[in-house]
Amino acid sequence: MAVVWVILGLVALAILSAVFTYNRLVRLRVRTENAWSQIDVQLRRRYDLIPNLIETVKGYAAHEREVFDEVTRARSAAQGATGVHAQAQAENQLTRSLGRLIAVAENYPQLKASQNFLALQEELTGTEDKIAFSRQFYNDTVQSLNTLIQRFPASLIANLGHFTPREFFQTEEPTRGAVGVQF
C-alpha cells in the first residue's frame, strides 16, 4: 500500500512539474512577443521621425537628393521587413543611411543651429536609445526562452507544446563619433 502512495506521489510530482514548466514556457513566449512589440513601437516612432528630418535637411541642402532618396528607400525597406533577421538587416541599412543624412547636416552650420533640426535630432537620439533598450530586453527574453526549450526535461514539454526557439534581433552597433561620408 505504501508503494502505491509513493508511486502516486511521484506521478503527481511529475505532472505538477510538467504543468509548471509548460506555464513557464508560455510566460516566456508571451514575454518575447511583448518585447518584440515594444521594439516595433519604437521602430515605428523612428520611421515617423524620418520624413520630418529629411524635410528639415532638404530646406538647407536641397542638392543632396541622393542621400534623401537613400534614406527614403531604407525607411520603406525597414517598414516592409518581416521576420527578425530581415528586420535587423533593414535596420542596419536605415541606420547607415541616417548616418549619411546627419553627416550632410554637419556641413550646414545654419541647419545645425535650427531649433527644429535640433529637436528632431534629439528625439531621434532618444528613440535610438529606446530601440537599443527594447532590443536588449527582447534578446534577454529570447535567451531565457531558448535556454529553457533546450534544457531537459523542459525540452520534452517544449516539443509537445510546439515551442520553437526564437531568433535574436542582432543589429550593427551605430557608429559613434564622426561619420565618414564620401559623395
C-alpha positions in Angstrom: 0.0 0.0 0.0 2.8 2.4 0.8 4.4 1.7 -2.6 1.2 2.8 -4.3 1.2 6.1 -2.4 4.8 6.7 -3.3 4.1 6.0 -7.0 1.0 8.2 -6.9 3.1 10.9 -5.2 5.8 10.7 -7.9 3.3 10.8 -10.7 1.6 13.8 -9.1 5.0 15.5 -8.7 5.9 14.7 -12.4 2.5 16.2 -13.5 3.0 19.3 -11.4 6.5 19.8 -12.7 5.2 19.4 -16.3 2.4 21.9 -15.7 4.9 24.5 -14.1 7.3 24.0 -17.0 4.6 24.4 -19.6 3.3 27.6 -17.9 6.9 29.0 -17.7 7.3 28.3 -21.4 4.1 30.1 -22.2 5.0 33.0 -20.0 8.4 33.4 -21.8 6.8 33.1 -25.2 4.3 35.8 -24.3 7.0 38.0 -22.8 9.1 37.5 -26.0 6.1 38.5 -28.2 5.5 41.6 -26.0 9.2 42.5 -26.2 9.1 42.3 -30.0 6.0 44.5 -30.0 7.9 47.1 -27.9 10.7 47.1 -30.5 8.1 47.5 -33.2 6.6 50.5 -31.4 10.0 52.2 -31.2 10.8 51.4 -34.8 7.5 52.9 -36.0 8.3 56.0 -34.0 11.7 56.2 -35.7 10.0 55.8 -39.1 7.6 58.6 -38.3 10.5 61.0 -37.4 12.5 60.4 -40.6 10.3 62.3 -43.1 10.4 65.3 -40.8 14.1 65.1 -40.5 14.5 64.8 -44.3 12.3 67.8 -44.9 14.2 69.9 -42.5 17.6 69.0 -44.0 16.1 69.5 -47.6 15.3 73.1 -46.7 19.1 73.7 -46.3 20.6 71.1 -48.6 18.2 70.6 -51.4 21.0 69.4 -53.8 21.7 66.3 -51.6 19.0 64.3 -53.4 20.9 61.0 -53.5 21.1 60.9 -49.7 17.4 61.8 -49.3 16.4 59.0 -51.7 18.7 56.5 -49.9 17.1 57.3 -46.6 13.6 57.1 -48.0 14.4 53.7 -49.7 15.9 52.4 -46.5 12.9 53.5 -44.4 10.5 51.8 -46.9 12.5 48.6 -46.8 12.6 48.7 -43.0 8.9 49.3 -42.7 8.2 46.4 -45.1 10.6 43.9 -43.5 9.1 40.8 -41.9 10.9 38.5 -39.6 13.6 39.2 -37.1 16.6 38.6 -39.5 15.1 40.7 -42.3 14.2 43.5 -39.9 17.7 43.6 -38.5 19.2 43.8 -42.0 16.8 46.6 -42.9 17.5 48.5 -39.7 21.2 48.3 -40.3 20.8 49.9 -43.8 18.5 52.5 -42.4 21.0 53.4 -39.6 23.8 53.7 -42.2 21.5 56.0 -44.3 20.6 58.1 -41.3 24.3 58.5 -40.5 24.9 59.9 -44.0 22.0 62.3 -43.6 23.3 63.5 -40.3 26.8 63.9 -41.9 25.2 66.0 -44.6 23.6 68.2 -41.9 27.0 68.7 -40.3 28.1 70.6 -43.4 25.5 73.3 -42.9 26.1 75.4 -39.8 22.7 77.2 -40.1 21.0 73.8 -40.2 22.8 72.6 -37.1 21.6 75.8 -35.4 18.0 75.3 -36.4 15.7 74.6 -33.4 13.5 72.3 -35.5 16.5 70.2 -36.6 18.0 70.0 -33.1 14.6 68.9 -31.7 14.3 66.2 -34.3 17.9 65.1 -33.8 17.3 64.9 -30.1 14.1 63.0 -30.5 15.8 60.6 -32.9 18.6 60.0 -30.5 16.1 59.3 -27.7 14.3 56.9 -29.9 17.6 55.1 -30.8 18.3 54.7 -27.1 14.8 53.2 -26.6 15.3 50.8 -29.5 18.6 49.7 -28.0 17.0 49.1 -24.6 14.0 47.2 -26.2 16.3 45.1 -28.3 18.3 44.2 -25.2 15.2 43.2 -23.3 13.9 41.2 -26.3 17.2 39.4 -26.7 17.4 38.6 -23.0 13.9 37.2 -23.1 14.7 35.1 -26.2 17.8 33.8 -24.5 15.7 32.7 -21.5 13.1 31.0 -23.7 15.6 29.3 -26.0 17.6 28.1 -23.0 14.5 26.6 -21.4 13.4 25.0 -24.6 16.8 23.2 -24.9 17.1 22.1 -21.3 16.0 18.6 -20.2 13.2 17.8 -19.1 11.7 21.1 -20.3 12.7 20.2 -23.9 10.2 17.3 -23.8 7.4 19.7 -22.7 8.5 22.2 -25.3 8.4 19.6 -28.1 4.9 18.5 -27.0 3.7 22.1 -26.8 5.3 23.1 -30.2 7.6 25.7 -28.6 10.3 26.7 -31.0 13.5 28.8 -30.5 13.3 32.4 -31.5 15.8 34.5 -33.4 17.9 37.2 -31.7 17.5 40.7 -33.0 21.1 41.4 -33.9 21.9 44.8 -35.5 25.1 46.6 -36.1 26.1 49.0 -33.3 25.6 52.6 -34.6 28.8 54.4 -35.3 30.0 56.6 -32.5 31.6 59.9 -33.2 32.2 61.4 -36.6 30.8 59.5 -39.5 33.0 59.3 -42.6 31.0 60.1 -45.8 32.1 60.1 -49.4 30.0 61.6 -52.2 
